[in-house]
Amino acid sequence: MMMLKNENVVKNILNLLLALIPISFIAGNLFINLNIIVLILFAFFNFKSQIFKYKFSVIDKLILFFFFYILINGILNNYLNFNYPHVENLVLKKTILFIRFLFLYFVIKFSVKENLINYKTFFASAAVCAVFVSLDVIVQYSFGKDIFGFEGSTRRMGGPFGDEYIAGAYIQKFFIFALFFLIFFLKIKNQINFNLFIFILISVISLGIIFAGNRMPFLIFILTVFAIFIFEKQFRKFFVISFIIGSIIFLNIFNSNPQFKMHYSIFKNYSYQIVLFFNDRLIGNEIKSSNVYFQNNNIYVKEFETGFQTWGLNKYFGGGIKSFYWNCNNIKDKLKILFDYDDISCNIHPHNYYIEILAILGIVGMFIYLLIITKILYLAIKKIYFNGDLSGKQKYIIPFFILFMVEIFPLKTTGSFFTTGNATFIFLILSFLVSLLEYKENNNE
């Protein structure tokens, strides 16, 4: 491969690879991995050690330490603690592979610092993908099949994801870029036309995420809209409109579709029980089979408690990446007594980032993780509320900050923190946010 000497060509390819990330999420984990690996290799091939030749911030050092701890933790757990004879060196292999997200973080941070990012291209890609998935879900709900021929279920629509019902989660993660694309890049001078664009966009997104039937992403979508209302004054006048549109759509489907109604009624009860469970955990009440959330067969609470019980096997250092399923199986007899249920099936993760980090990395890993997110939240709030109006590239802080906040919200069900899709999204958002928070400081050095 010849060295690309034309800086514009390098910059354009780098931005193309970034813009492909929202598309690769639709295509699947294989394409996500290929996308980020090519992005990392391309950046290192063209910039080499320059990527690390700047003064590391406190957050950089914390993230480096976090990954260093994950690596040491994986090595020790793989050889001293993890014992599953059918998968050789599983923890070590998965740990080493996870290090790619550290390189992704520094590649994006370097790109922001060196003004290589074309934000318009990235926002446009994410916006188009979010709208596309929403429209595809609407088509699937309305006609029984989406444009690819995939059929939905009676209460959930997968859209372009087929029988993997994650369309709602996808829309929730990327729709914010569509809204902010209108503010940052689409110069519509006529206020009536601008309002019409917003109205249509909000309607399409709301329909898409409601029809998708993913309950937690729908709740996080509402929290995201509320956060936009708080942090972005240009959208405040649309908040009431958004709420009315969403409410009308939701209530109409809720009252006309029995499966949908049952789906969300159960979610309401489960959500209340989850709050009860975490309250009992926080104040130290006894967790026992007679508690209401176990009696009602709340699968999410069972997975959360399974996570806590698995963490108990190694409270300080955890079991290492990819160890959860196997360690959980070692305490099945204890879980059967606790849940008063003979058929205990261990999942591959406990469906909550915080519980999973405790089980995988222990108290030490959780402490480092909390230091990172606390430092980021402190810098972001300070920048947004106490440093005056955000100008220049720092205006892009808001959408990334909102996504970061909803992603780390502790009382939600989640996928695994350590899987390709979730880790890519987390470190993508985190790296952009940290880079933009430090942008002015870095350029003054």
N, C-alpha and C positions, 0 to 999 in steps of 0.2 A: 504493500500500500504506500503510495507516494504522499509525502507531507503536503497538506493543503496550505499554500502560502497566502492565498487571498483571504484576508480577514473577513470580508463580507460573506464569502462562501462558507467559511467555518461558522460564522454567526448564524447564517440562515439554516444550516444543517442542524446546529444545536437547537435552535428554536423549533424546527420541524420535529425533532425527536421529543421535545417537551410537549408540543401540541398533539402528538400521537398518543400521549399517556391516557387522556380521557377515552380515546377510541379503543386503546388496548384493553381497558377495563371491560368494554363490551365484548371484545373478542375472547377474553379469558386469561387465566393465569399464565399460560405459556407465552402469550403475546406481551403481557405485562413484564414478565421476566426478560424476554428478549429486548423489549423496549428499553428498560432501565440498564441492562447490561451493555447494550450498544451505546447508550447515552454516556455511561461511565467510561467505557473504553475509548470512545471518540474524544471525550474531554481530556482524558489522560494522555492520549496519543498526541493531541495538539498543544496542550498546555503543560503537561508533565508536572514537575515539582512546583510550578508556579501556583498550583491549586492550594498548596499548603504554605506558601511563602507570604504570610501576613500575620499580624499579631492576633493570637487567639483570644477571644473574649471569654468571660466567665462561663457563659453557656456552652461555648465550644469545648472548653475544658471539661465541663460536667458531662457533655455528651460523649466525649472521648473516654472519660472514666467509666461511663455507663457501659459502653461497648467493651472496654477492657475487662470490666467486671463480668460481663456476659461470657466473654471468651474464657477467662480463668474458671468461672463457674461451670461452663460446659465441659472443660477438660477434666476438672476434678470430679464432677458428677458422672461423667462418662466412664471413668476408670475406677472410681472408688465407691460410688453410690448407686448408679443405675445398673440394674440386673435384669435384662431381658434377652435370653440367649438366641432368640430367633431373628433379631435385628442387630447386627454387629455395628458398634460405634455410632448408633443412631443419634444420640445427643450431640456428640462431637461434630458429626457431619452437618446437622441442622444448625448448630451454633456457628460454624465457619461460614455457611451459606448466608446466615443472617447479617454478617458483617458487611454485605453489599450495601445495606441501607446507610451505613456510616459514610461510605464513599459517595452515595447519592446525595447525602446531606452536604458534604463539602463541595461537590461539583456544582450544585445549585447555588450554594453560598458564594462560591468564587464567581459564578456567572452573574449573579446580582451585583456583586461588588465591582466587577469590571464592566458593568453596563452592557452586558451581552444579551439580556433578556428582552424579547419583544412581547410585552404584556398583552398587547392587542391580539396577537396571534393565539396565545395560550387561552385568554378569556374567550375568544371567539370559538375556539375548538370545544372548550368545555360547555359553552352556551349552546352551540348547535347540537352537541351530543345529548345534553339534558332535555332539550326540546324534542329531539328525535325520539328518544326513549319514551317521553311522555305521550307523544302522538301515536307511537306504535302501541302503547298500552291502551290508549283510548280506542284505537281501531280494534284491538283484540277484544276488549270488553264489549264493544258495540256489535261486532260481527262474528265473534267466536274464534276468529283466527287473526293473527297479526300479519304484517306484510310479508313475512318469511314463511307463513303457513303454520306457525306454532299456535297450539291451542292453550287457552287458559283454564284454570279450574273454576269452580263456582264462586270462590271467595278470594282468589288471588290470581294476578296476571303476571306472567314472566316477561312478556314483551319479547325483545330480541334475545333474552337470556334463556329462552326455551322453558324447560321444566325446572330450571333453577330460579326460584321465586325471589329475586333480589332487585327487581326493577325499582321498587320504592326506595331501597337503600341507595341505589345509584343516583336517582333523581335528587334525593335529599343531600347527597354529597356535592353534586355539581350544579344544581339549579342557581345557586347564589351568583355564579359567574355570569349567568345570563342577565340577571338584574343589574349587576354592576357594569356589565358591558354597555348597557344603555346609557348609564351615567358617564362612564369614562371615555367611551369611544364613539358612540353613535350620536353625532351632532344634529339633533332635530330641533330647529329653532322654533317651529310652531308648537306651542304648548299643548294644543288640542291633539295634534298628531302624536306627541310624546306620551300624553296620557292614554291615548288609544293603544299605543304599543304596550305600555305597562299593563293595561287592563287585559289585553289578549294574552300576554305572556303569563300573567298571574293565573288566568283562567285555565290555560293549557297545562301549566305546571301543577295546579291544584287538582285538576281532573286526573292527570297522570298518576300522581302519588296516591290519591284516594282509590282509584281503580286498581292500582297495583296490589292493594290489600296488605301491605307490610305495616304492621301496627306500630312498632317502635320507631321506624323511620318517619312515619306520619306524625308521631308525637314530637320527634326531634325537628321535623320540618316546621311545626308550629313554633317551637322554641327558637328556631333560626329566624323565622319571620319576625318574632318579637324582638330578638336581638338586633336585627336590621333596623327596626323601628327606633330602638334606643340609640344606636351608634351612627346611623346615617339619616340626617335631617331631611334630605331630599326625598326619602321614601315615606316619611311620617304621614303625609297626607293620603298615601295609598294604603296605610295600615288598616283603616276601617273598611275600605273597599275589599282588601284581601280577606279580611275576617268575614265579611258578609258573603262574598263569593264562595269561599271555602265552606262556610256553615250551610249555605243553601244546597250546595252540591252534596255535602256529606249527609245532611239530614234527609235529602230526597232519596239517596241510595240506601241509607240506613232503614228507612221506613218501607221501601219497595222491594228490597232484596233480603229474604229471611236468612240466607246463609251469611250475608255480609253483616246483618244485624247481630246474629249469634257470635260471629267472629270478633266483633268489637265489644260486645257485652262481656264476653269472657275476658277480653283484654283489660277492660275496666276493673273487673274483679281481681284479676291477676296483679294489676298495678297496685291496687290497694294492699294486697297481701305481701307484695314485695316490699312496700314501705314498712309494713308491720315487721317483716323479717329483719330488715336492716336495723330497725329501731331496737328489736330484741338483741341483735348482735352488738350494737353500739353500747347499750346500757348494761349488757351482761346478763340478760334474762336467759333462763334455761331453754335450749333448743331441743324440743322433744316431739315425738310422733303425734301427740295429741294437739299440738298447735294447729290453728285454723288453716295455715298455708300448706301444711302437710295433709290435713284431712281433706282438703279440696283438690288434692292431686295437682298442685301447681308445679309444673315441670321446671319452670325457671328457678323457683326457690330451691327445688331439689338439686338443680345443677349448681346453684350458688353455694349451698351448704356442702355439696360434694367437693367443691373447690376449697372451702375452708377446712374440711376434714383432711383433704389431700395435703394441703399446706402444713397441717399439723405433723406430718411425717418428717418435715425438715423446715422448721419455722424460720431459721436465720438465713439459710442460703438456698432454699428451694430445691427442686429436683432436676433443674436444667431444661432447656428447650426440648420439646417433643416428649417429655417424660410423663405428662399428666395422665394420659390414658392408662399407662402401665402401672403407675403408682396408685391410681384410683382403684384399679383392680385388686391391689394388695389389701384394701380395706373394705372389700365388698361385704364381708360378714358384719362389720360394724355399721355399715350403711343400711343393711337389711333390718337391723334392730332399730336404728334411728328412724327410718322411714316407715317401719312396720309393713314392709313390702318385699316379697320374696324375689321378684324379678328385677334386679338392679342392673342397669346398663350404663356403664361409664362412657361419657362423651369424650371427645378429644380435647375439649377445653371447657371451662365452666361458664362461658357466655357472659363474662364481665372482665374488662381489662384489668381492673385493680385486683380482683380475686385471682385472676390468672397470673399476674406478675408476682403476687405473693407465693403462689404455688410453684411457679417456675424459678423465680429469682430470690424468694424469701424476703425477710424484713430489710436486709441490706439493699437488695435491688429496688425494693419499693421506696426506701429512703432516698436513694439517688434519683429515681424517677420523680418523686415529689419535689425534690430540690430543683430539678429542671423545669417542671411546669410552673412552680411557684415563682421562680426567677423570670420566666417568660411573661406570666400574668402581671407581675409587678412592673416590668419594663413597658409592657403594652398599655396598661392602664395609665401609667405615668406619661407616656408619649401622647396618648389620645386625649386625656383630660387636663393635663397640666402643662403641656408644651405648646399650646395654641393650636391653630388650624394646621392640619396635615397638608403639605404642599408637595409638588413634584411627584417623585415616585413613592414617597411615603404615604400618599393617599391610598395606595393599594393595600396598606396594612389592614384596613377595616374588614374586607371579606375574608382574608386569611385568619384574622384574629377571631372572627365569629365562628368560622369553621373549626378552629382550634378549640374554642370553648365548648362547643357542642360535642366535639369528638371526645373530649376528656371528661364529659359529664358523668359522674360516678354512678348514678342510680338508673342506669339503662342496661338492657341486654345488648350484647355485642358479639361479633365474631371473635376469632382469636387475634390477639395483638401481634402474634408472631407469624401469621400467614402472609402470603405474597400481597394480596389485594389490600388488606388493612394496613400492613406495615408500609407499603408504598405510599398510600394516601396519607398516613400519619406523618411520615418523614418528608413527604413532598410539601405538605402544609406547614409543618414545623420549620423546615429549612427556608422557605419563602418568608415566613413571619419573622424569624430571627434575623435574617439578612436585611429585611426592610427596616426592622427596628434599629439596627446598627448602621444603616446605610449612610446617614449624614456623618456619623462619627468616623466611619471607615474612610470616607472621602476627604475628611479633614486631616487625616494622618499624614 
